[in-house]
Amino acid sequence: MEITQQEVEKVAKLARLELTDIEKAAFAKQLSQILTHVETLKQYDTTGVEPTATVQGQVNVFRPDIARPSLSVECAVANAPESADGFFVVPKIIEDRER
């Protein structure tokens, strides 16, 4: 399946991406190759094959969530440019806007 540069421009606009002409051409070529490969895969019969998220059967590979000591407040703010009463002091960024 061939993806045109105009289709790439449309998707880029929807995604709010600014692409150069070189990038548009490259993406059109890459996306066309991907869709061609998917078309090739469609020729195989997958009847009776269960959908999987992983072929290795892993369920959960995360470590146990165990509470443990963390940094003290003094250590956490030690390198802060400015702190007060154990908190980071940051510049005010709220601006007045009309709604």
Beta strands, then each sheet from edge to edge (+ up, - down):
strand 1: 83-84
strand 2: 87-88
sheet 1: 1+ 2-
end
